[in-house]
Amino acid sequence: MKQLKNYFFFMMCLLVLFSCDHDHGLDSDDSNFPSNQSNLVRTCGMHNHMEKLLTNPDYAKMHQNKLAKIESMASTRSLCSNPVVLPVAVHFQGVNGDPACLVSLAENQIQILNDDFNGTNSDISNWTNGSSSSFPGVNFAEACLSFQLADTNHPSGFGLVDGQPAVTINQTTGDFNASFSGYLNIFVQFGTGVLGYSPLGGSGNGDGVVVEASAFGSGSGCGNVVPNAPYNLGRTTTHEVGHYLLLDHIWGGGCGQDDGVSDTPSSADSYYDCPSVGVSSCGSVDMHMNYMDYTNDACMYMFTEGQATRSENYVSSSLNILTSNASNVISGSGSGGGSGGGNNDPCGMVTDLTGSVQDASSIEISFTGGCTPLQSEIQTCG
């Protein structure tokens, strides 16, 4: 009997070791990934990224507070009369393209981002004239958000000139830069091993989304930044910014494990390539044309109204650090108030105090007083 117990213990150890090795398949060690990124299939490192972030107890507590706040917010939406402005900075890393061309590519990607979130993308007709019939009662999103490249009061030391867009070229590394707190940062990198990754719910404190250079923007590209088919329409950035605004993958965790959005049907798993409309799992038709699935760029073309509401609510509840910075870093920008369905109740007294140490140089503190949190960053010297 003792030998039998020892055998089972040995087998369980092997199982744990195998599982741990498998779970790190998208780790940050890029040496195991091919240098030719055109060989990649649609992959997103969001969950692996979040696993690392959540090992920090302060971050984990802050994340749970964010989830609690958004779950308590109303799901109804008003017509958009004044879009909420989110200032954006794009950071090219390890590139050799012409600077003017790279700026144009960044502007191209921001236009795609706005079109996709606002439902003004040209291929939304695939939904309105076709696939929507498979999803009765579901409307495509027209999010009350406006992504704009910052163009004034740039942080010093990055080669930026006021009056020109916040596009840095070989001036940053990694996926965090405290100097760009108050911006939605897009870090364009090579050799990520995935098409992109993002925190599930960004903080705006210098964090951002990472996009593989071969999947950034559309068109012929610049230098070594060339969008490669089938990920050459800028939808990887749309997908990752969706994560940044608290949108999970549309399949959630499979049948019975929701993505937190009421009008997205359950799905057993991710879809790839360009599936036929009407395929189903979990007893309902699957919405694989949604930006939060894994299909090719040409075959994803919509968010749902519920996803728009969730993203708007997240901006309202947890990204005041971005919206309040818009008028400071975007010429002619107003307050970006909008009526995108967020919590507009008056603030009461301070009811919650949370904070997180992001790195050795910054601390983020959130004061929640019944509505939009006040956020600040305290930078230390040295």
C-alpha positions in Angstrom: 0.0 0.0 0.0 2.9 2.4 0.8 4.5 1.7 -2.5 1.2 2.4 -4.2 0.9 5.8 -2.4 4.4 6.7 -3.4 3.6 5.9 -7.0 0.5 8.1 -7.0 2.6 10.9 -5.4 5.3 10.6 -8.1 2.7 10.7 -10.8 1.0 13.8 -9.3 4.4 15.6 -9.2 4.9 14.8 -12.9 1.5 16.2 -13.7 2.2 19.4 -11.8 5.5 19.9 -13.5 4.0 19.3 -17.0 1.1 21.7 -16.2 3.4 24.4 -15.1 5.5 24.0 -18.2 2.4 24.2 -20.4 1.1 27.3 -18.6 4.2 29.3 -19.5 3.9 28.8 -23.2 3.4 32.6 -23.7 6.0 33.7 -21.2 8.0 36.8 -21.7 11.1 34.8 -22.6 11.0 35.4 -26.4 14.0 33.1 -27.2 11.7 30.2 -27.9 9.6 32.0 -30.5 10.4 32.2 -34.2 11.9 35.5 -35.5 9.6 35.4 -38.5 6.4 36.8 -37.0 4.4 36.1 -40.1 4.3 32.5 -38.9 2.1 33.5 -35.9 -1.5 32.6 -35.6 -3.8 34.9 -33.7 -2.6 34.8 -30.1 -3.0 37.2 -27.2 -0.9 37.2 -24.1 -3.4 39.0 -21.9 -4.0 36.2 -19.5 -0.4 35.4 -19.0 0.3 39.1 -18.5 -2.4 39.3 -15.9 -1.1 36.3 -14.1 2.1 38.1 -13.5 0.5 41.4 -12.6 -1.8 39.7 -10.1 1.1 38.2 -8.2 1.5 41.7 -6.7 -1.1 41.8 -3.8 -1.6 45.5 -4.2 -2.3 45.2 -7.9 -4.7 42.3 -7.2 -6.6 44.3 -4.7 -6.8 47.3 -7.0 -8.0 45.0 -9.8 -10.8 43.5 -7.7 -11.9 47.0 -6.7 -12.1 48.0 -10.4 -14.3 44.9 -11.2 -16.5 45.7 -8.2 -17.0 49.3 -9.3 -18.0 48.4 -12.9 -20.3 45.6 -11.9 -22.3 48.1 -9.8 -22.8 50.6 -12.7 -25.8 50.8 -14.9 -26.0 48.9 -18.1 -28.2 51.4 -19.9 -26.7 53.9 -22.4 -27.6 57.3 -23.6 -27.0 58.7 -27.1 -23.5 59.9 -27.6 -23.4 63.7 -27.8 -19.9 64.4 -26.7 -17.4 61.5 -26.9 -15.0 61.0 -24.1 -11.4 61.8 -25.3 -8.6 59.4 -24.5 -5.1 60.7 -25.2 -2.8 58.2 -27.0 0.9 57.9 -27.4 2.5 55.4 -29.8 6.0 54.0 -29.1 7.9 52.3 -31.9 10.7 50.1 -30.5 13.6 48.7 -32.6 12.4 50.2 -35.9 14.3 51.6 -38.9 11.5 53.2 -40.9 11.2 56.8 -42.1 10.0 58.9 -39.1 7.3 60.7 -41.2 6.0 57.4 -42.5 5.9 55.9 -39.0 3.9 58.9 -37.8 1.5 58.3 -40.7 1.2 54.6 -39.8 0.4 55.5 -36.2 -2.3 58.0 -37.4 -3.7 55.2 -39.6 -3.9 52.8 -36.7 -5.7 55.4 -34.5 -8.2 56.0 -37.2 -8.8 52.3 -37.4 -9.2 52.2 -33.6 -11.8 54.9 -33.7 -13.7 53.4 -36.6 -13.9 50.0 -34.9 -15.1 51.3 -31.5 -17.5 53.8 -33.1 -19.0 51.3 -35.5 -18.0 53.4 -38.5 -15.6 50.8 -40.0 -16.4 50.2 -43.7 -16.9 46.4 -43.2 -19.6 46.9 -40.5 -21.8 46.2 -43.5 -20.9 42.6 -43.1 -22.9 42.8 -39.8 -25.7 45.1 -40.8 -26.4 43.4 -44.1 -25.6 39.8 -43.2 -24.5 38.2 -39.9 -26.7 40.3 -37.6 -29.7 38.1 -38.6 -28.1 35.3 -36.7 -28.2 37.3 -33.5 -31.7 38.7 -33.0 -31.9 41.7 -30.7 -28.1 42.3 -30.7 -26.9 45.7 -31.9 -23.4 46.6 -32.9 -21.5 49.1 -30.8 -21.2 52.8 -31.3 -19.0 53.6 -28.3 -18.9 57.2 -27.1 -15.1 57.3 -27.0 -12.6 59.2 -29.1 -8.9 58.1 -29.3 -6.6 60.9 -30.2 -2.9 61.2 -30.5 -1.6 63.7 -27.9 0.1 66.7 -29.6 1.2 69.2 -26.9 2.9 69.3 -23.5 4.9 66.2 -24.3 7.1 64.6 -21.7 10.7 65.8 -22.2 13.6 63.6 -23.3 11.8 61.6 -26.0 12.5 63.7 -29.1 8.9 65.0 -29.2 8.0 68.5 -30.4 4.9 70.3 -29.3 2.4 70.6 -32.2 3.5 67.1 -33.5 1.8 63.8 -32.4 3.1 61.8 -29.5 4.8 59.1 -31.5 8.2 58.1 -30.1 10.7 56.2 -32.3 13.3 54.0 -30.5 13.0 56.1 -27.4 11.4 53.6 -25.1 11.7 49.9 -24.1 9.3 47.4 -22.5 5.6 47.9 -21.8 5.6 50.6 -19.1 6.9 54.1 -19.0 5.9 56.3 -16.0 6.7 59.5 -18.0 3.7 58.7 -20.1 1.2 58.5 -17.2 -2.1 59.9 -18.3 -1.8 58.4 -21.8 -3.1 55.2 -23.4 0.2 53.9 -24.5 0.7 51.6 -27.5 4.1 49.9 -27.5 4.9 48.5 -31.0 7.6 45.8 -30.6 9.2 42.9 -32.5 9.5 39.3 -31.4 6.8 39.4 -28.7 5.9 35.7 -29.5 2.2 36.8 -29.6 0.3 39.3 -31.7 -0.2 41.4 -28.6 -1.1 41.7 -25.0 -2.6 44.1 -22.5 -3.7 44.2 -18.9 -7.4 43.3 -18.5 -8.3 46.8 -17.4 -5.5 49.3 -17.7 -4.4 51.8 -15.1 -3.3 54.8 -17.2 -0.2 55.2 -15.0 2.3 54.6 -17.8 1.1 51.1 -18.7 -0.5 50.3 -22.1 -0.9 47.7 -24.8 1.8 45.8 -26.7 1.3 45.1 -30.4 3.6 43.0 -32.5 5.1 45.2 -35.3 3.9 42.9 -38.0 0.3 43.4 -36.9 0.3 47.2 -36.4 -1.8 49.4 -38.7 -2.6 48.7 -42.4 -1.1 49.3 -45.8 2.4 48.9 -47.0 4.1 49.8 -43.7 7.4 51.6 -43.0 10.9 50.1 -43.0 10.8 47.0 -41.0 7.3 47.7 -39.7 5.1 45.9 -42.3 1.6 44.7 -41.5 1.5 41.0 -42.6 -1.7 39.3 -43.8 -3.9 38.0 -42.4 -3.3 40.5 -39.5 -2.8 43.6 -41.6 -6.0 45.6 -41.0 -5.1 47.0 -37.5 -7.5 44.8 -35.6 -4.8 43.5 -33.2 -4.7 46.9 -31.7 -8.5 47.1 -31.5 -8.5 43.7 -29.7 -5.8 44.7 -27.2 -7.3 48.1 -26.5 -10.6 46.2 -25.9 -8.7 44.3 -23.1 -7.3 47.6 -21.8 -11.0 48.8 -21.4 -11.9 45.6 -19.5 -13.3 43.5 -22.4 -12.4 39.8 -22.0 -12.1 37.3 -24.8 -15.6 36.7 -26.1 -15.6 33.0 -25.2 -14.8 33.8 -21.6 -13.7 30.5 -20.1 -15.9 28.4 -22.3 -19.6 27.3 -22.0 -21.0 28.5 -18.7 -18.1 30.9 -18.0 -19.2 34.3 -19.2 -17.1 37.3 -20.5 -19.1 39.7 -18.3 -21.2 41.1 -21.2 -24.9 40.2 -21.5 -25.3 40.4 -25.2 -22.4 38.3 -26.3 -23.4 34.6 -26.6 -21.5 31.9 -24.8 -18.9 30.1 -26.9 -16.9 26.9 -26.1 -13.5 28.3 -27.4 -11.8 30.7 -29.7 -12.2 30.7 -33.5 -9.4 31.2 -36.0 -9.2 32.1 -39.7 -12.6 32.9 -41.3 -15.4 30.6 -40.0 -18.8 30.4 -41.6 -21.5 32.5 -40.0 -23.9 30.3 -38.1 -21.5 27.8 -36.5 -22.5 27.2 -32.9 -21.4 25.8 -29.6 -22.9 26.0 -26.1 -26.4 25.8 -27.7 -26.2 29.2 -29.5 -24.7 30.7 -32.6 -21.1 31.9 -31.9 -20.1 35.5 -32.5 -16.7 34.9 -34.0 -16.8 38.1 -36.0 -16.4 40.0 -32.8 -13.1 41.9 -32.2 -12.5 39.9 -29.0 -12.2 36.6 -30.8 -9.1 35.2 -32.6 -10.3 35.3 -36.2 -8.4 37.0 -39.1 -8.5 40.8 -39.3 -10.8 40.7 -42.4 -13.3 38.5 -40.5 -13.7 40.4 -37.3 -15.7 43.6 -37.7 -17.9 44.5 -34.6 -18.3 45.0 -30.9 -21.7 44.6 -29.3 -23.6 47.4 -27.6 -23.0 45.7 -24.3 -19.3 45.7 -24.9 -19.4 49.4 -25.7 -21.3 50.0 -22.4 -18.7 48.1 -20.4 -15.8 49.9 -22.0 -17.5 53.3 -21.4 -18.2 52.4 -17.8 -14.6 51.3 -17.3 -13.3 54.6 -18.6 -15.8 56.5 -16.4 -15.0 54.5 -13.3 -11.3 53.8 -13.5 -9.5 55.9 -16.2 -10.1 59.4 -15.0 -6.3 59.8 -15.1 -6.6 59.6 -18.9 -9.7 61.7 -19.5 -8.6 64.5 -17.2 -5.3 64.7 -19.0 -6.9 65.1 -22.5 -7.2 68.9 -22.3 -3.6 69.1 -21.2 -2.0 67.1 -24.0 -4.4 67.5 -26.9 -4.7 70.9 -28.6 -8.3 72.2 -28.6 -9.6 69.3 -26.6 -12.5 69.9 -24.3 -13.3 68.1 -21.1 -14.4 65.1 -23.1 -17.4 64.5 -20.9 -19.8 62.6 -23.1 -22.9 60.6 -22.2 -21.6 57.1 -22.8 -23.6 55.4 -20.0 -21.1 55.9 -17.2 -21.9 56.7 -13.6 -22.7 60.4 -13.4 -23.9 60.4 -9.8 -22.4 63.2 -7.7 -19.4 62.3 -5.7 -19.9 61.8 -2.0 -17.3 61.6 0.7 -14.2 59.4 0.2 -15.2 55.9 0.8 -12.2 53.9 -0.4 -8.5 54.3 -0.5 -6.4 51.9 -2.6 -2.9 52.1 -3.9 -0.4 50.1 -5.9 3.3 50.2 -6.4 3.9 49.8 -10.1 7.7 50.0 -10.0 10.5 51.7 -8.1 9.7 55.1 -9.5 5.9 55.5 -9.1 3.0 54.9 -6.8 -0.6 55.0 -8.0 -3.3 56.0 -5.4 -7.0 55.9 -6.1 -9.6 57.7 -4.0 -13.1 56.5 -4.7 -15.9 58.7 -3.6 -19.1 57.3 -5.1 -18.3 57.9 -8.8 -15.2 58.7 -10.8 -12.0 57.9 -8.9 -9.3 60.5 -8.5 -5.9 59.1 -9.4 -2.5 60.6 -9.0 1.1 59.5 -9.4 3.8 60.3 -7.0 7.2 60.0 -8.6 10.3 59.6 -6.4 13.7 61.0 -7.1 16.7 59.0 -7.8 
